[in-house]
Amino acid sequence: MELNQVAGATAPQYQQQAQQNRPEQQPAEVRQAEVSSSASLQAYKQQAQQSSQVADTVQIKSSSIAKNLDTVKAIEQMHARLNELVKGVRQTNEQLNKAADQVAQMQGNLMTIVKNYPPYPIESNERRELLMSYMSLRKDIESLMIPPPPQPVYEKVKSMWEAMFSQNGQMLPSAVPALEAGSGDKQVQQAAAQLGQTHEQLASMSDQVTQALLQP
């Protein structure tokens, strides 16, 4: 009798446990909770994966932006250096042009004496005035300071520059011959010829300085 009671009591309990272990026999609320929990876990994993991808994308874009900023800064620095070179070359060319104009005017005064026919007598007032004007212009050009071009350009024209200018930027005395109010025709002719060469050298120097700037 006791065995039957045990068996009778055990059977329902076993059936109840079996029903709990079988999903199809579980209450709908339990199955729905399990499904909801599984979906939530899947959604969390998917969200985590998407967050990781977004973080990687943001990092790549940030790195690209930083690289672009570095490129822009390098271009700005390059333009700043180029602007300084251009400014220096422009200042040099402006003074070279000023010197060339004065040399041309000086040569014109002497050519007026040389080409005059009949020649001006040594004691004539016209000749004396032209020579005095020449001497005044020569003083002006002696005091003219021509700045050398910026260093990278200067190195390319150094030998030519040193043949015409001293270290302080003044033209060498040999480039502009000295004359006096009583200088003879031969001296005037020689000085005029020298000034013609000096004018050509100044023009050539300006060309060389500009070409040196344009060359890599």
C-alpha positions in Angstrom: 0.0 0.0 0.0 2.8 2.4 0.8 4.5 1.5 -2.5 1.4 2.4 -4.4 1.1 5.7 -2.5 4.7 6.5 -3.4 4.2 5.5 -6.9 0.9 7.4 -7.0 2.5 10.5 -5.6 5.6 10.3 -7.8 3.8 9.9 -11.1 2.1 13.2 -11.1 5.2 14.9 -10.0 7.2 13.3 -12.8 4.6 14.3 -15.3 4.6 17.9 -14.0 8.4 18.0 -14.2 8.3 16.6 -17.7 5.7 19.2 -18.8 8.0 21.9 -17.4 11.0 20.6 -19.4 9.0 20.3 -22.7 8.8 23.8 -24.4 5.7 23.0 -26.3 3.9 22.3 -23.1 5.2 25.4 -21.3 2.8 28.3 -20.7 2.6 30.9 -23.5 3.9 33.6 -21.2 7.1 31.7 -20.4 7.8 31.0 -24.0 7.1 34.6 -25.0 9.5 35.8 -22.2 12.2 33.5 -23.5 11.7 34.6 -27.1 11.7 38.3 -26.0 14.9 37.7 -24.0 16.6 36.1 -27.0 15.6 38.9 -29.3 16.9 41.5 -26.9 20.2 39.7 -26.7 20.4 39.6 -30.5 19.5 43.3 -30.8 22.2 44.2 -28.2 24.8 42.2 -30.0 23.8 43.9 -33.3 23.9 47.3 -31.7 27.3 46.7 -30.2 28.6 45.6 -33.6 27.2 48.7 -35.3 28.6 50.9 -32.6 32.0 49.3 -33.2 31.8 49.9 -37.0 30.7 53.6 -36.4 33.7 54.1 -34.1 36.1 52.7 -36.7 34.5 54.9 -39.4 34.8 58.0 -37.2 38.4 57.2 -36.4 39.3 56.8 -40.1 37.5 60.1 -41.0 39.2 61.9 -38.2 42.6 60.6 -39.3 41.8 61.8 -42.9 40.8 65.2 -41.7 44.1 65.6 -39.7 46.0 64.6 -42.7 44.2 67.2 -44.8 45.0 69.8 -42.3 48.7 68.9 -42.4 48.6 69.2 -46.2 47.0 72.6 -46.1 49.5 73.8 -43.5 52.4 72.6 -45.7 50.9 74.4 -48.7 50.5 77.6 -46.7 54.1 77.5 -45.5 55.2 76.9 -49.1 53.2 79.9 -50.3 54.6 82.0 -47.4 58.2 81.1 -48.4 57.4 81.8 -52.1 55.9 85.1 -51.3 59.0 86.1 -49.4 61.2 85.2 -52.4 58.9 87.1 -54.8 59.0 90.1 -52.5 62.8 90.1 -52.3 63.2 89.6 -56.0 60.8 92.5 -56.7 62.8 94.8 -54.4 66.0 93.9 -56.2 64.6 94.4 -59.6 63.1 97.8 -58.7 66.5 99.1 -57.6 68.2 97.5 -60.6 65.7 99.3 -62.9 66.4 102.6 -61.1 70.1 102.2 -61.5 69.6 101.3 -65.2 67.6 104.4 -65.8 70.2 106.6 -64.2 73.0 104.9 -66.2 71.0 105.5 -69.4 70.6 109.1 -68.6 74.3 109.5 -67.9 75.1 107.8 -71.1 72.7 110.1 -72.9 74.5 113.2 -71.6 77.8 111.9 -72.8 76.5 110.9 -76.2 75.1 114.4 -76.7 78.7 115.6 -76.3 80.2 112.9 -78.5 77.7 113.2 -81.4 77.5 116.9 -81.5 79.0 118.4 -84.7 81.0 120.4 -84.7 82.2 119.1 -81.3 81.7 121.2 -78.2 84.8 123.1 -77.3 86.2 122.2 -73.9 85.4 125.6 -72.5 81.8 125.7 -73.8 79.0 126.1 -71.3 76.8 123.4 -72.9 79.6 120.8 -72.6 80.3 121.9 -69.1 76.6 121.7 -68.1 76.3 118.2 -69.5 79.4 117.0 -67.7 78.3 118.6 -64.4 74.9 116.8 -64.8 76.9 113.5 -65.4 78.9 114.0 -62.2 75.8 114.7 -60.2 74.1 111.6 -61.4 77.2 109.6 -60.7 77.1 110.7 -57.1 73.5 109.6 -56.9 74.2 106.2 -58.3 77.2 105.8 -56.0 74.9 106.2 -53.0 72.3 103.9 -54.4 72.0 100.6 -52.4 70.8 97.7 -54.4 69.6 94.9 -52.1 70.8 91.4 -53.3 68.1 88.9 -54.1 67.0 86.3 -51.4 69.6 83.7 -50.6 68.3 80.8 -52.8 68.2 83.1 -55.8 71.5 84.9 -54.9 73.4 81.7 -55.0 72.5 81.2 -58.7 73.7 84.7 -59.7 76.5 85.2 -57.1 79.4 85.4 -59.5 77.6 88.0 -61.8 76.4 90.0 -58.8 79.9 90.2 -57.2 81.3 91.5 -60.5 79.1 94.6 -60.4 78.3 95.3 -56.7 80.2 95.5 -53.4 79.0 93.7 -50.3 76.9 96.6 -49.2 75.0 96.7 -52.5 76.7 99.7 -54.1 77.8 99.6 -57.7 81.6 99.2 -58.2 83.3 102.4 -59.3 84.5 100.7 -62.5 80.9 100.3 -63.6 80.4 104.0 -63.7 83.6 105.9 -64.9 84.4 109.2 -63.2 84.7 112.3 -65.3 85.4 116.0 -64.6 84.1 119.2 -66.1 87.2 119.5 -68.2 87.4 115.9 -69.5 88.5 115.5 -73.1 86.6 113.9 -76.0 88.4 110.6 -75.7 87.6 110.2 -72.0 84.0 111.1 -72.7 83.8 108.5 -75.5 85.3 105.8 -73.3 83.0 106.6 -70.5 80.0 106.4 -72.8 81.0 103.0 -74.1 81.5 101.7 -70.5 78.1 103.0 -69.5 76.5 101.1 -72.4 78.1 97.9 -71.1 76.9 98.7 -67.6 73.4 99.2 -68.8 73.4 95.9 -70.5 74.8 94.2 -67.5 72.1 95.6 -65.3 69.4 94.4 -67.6 71.0 91.0 -67.8 71.2 90.9 -64.0 67.5 91.6 -63.7 66.8 88.8 -66.2 69.0 86.3 -64.4 67.5 87.1 -61.0 64.0 86.7 -62.3 64.8 83.4 -64.1 66.5 82.1 -61.0 63.3 82.7 -59.1 61.2 80.7 -61.7 63.6 77.8 -61.9 63.1 74.9 -59.4 
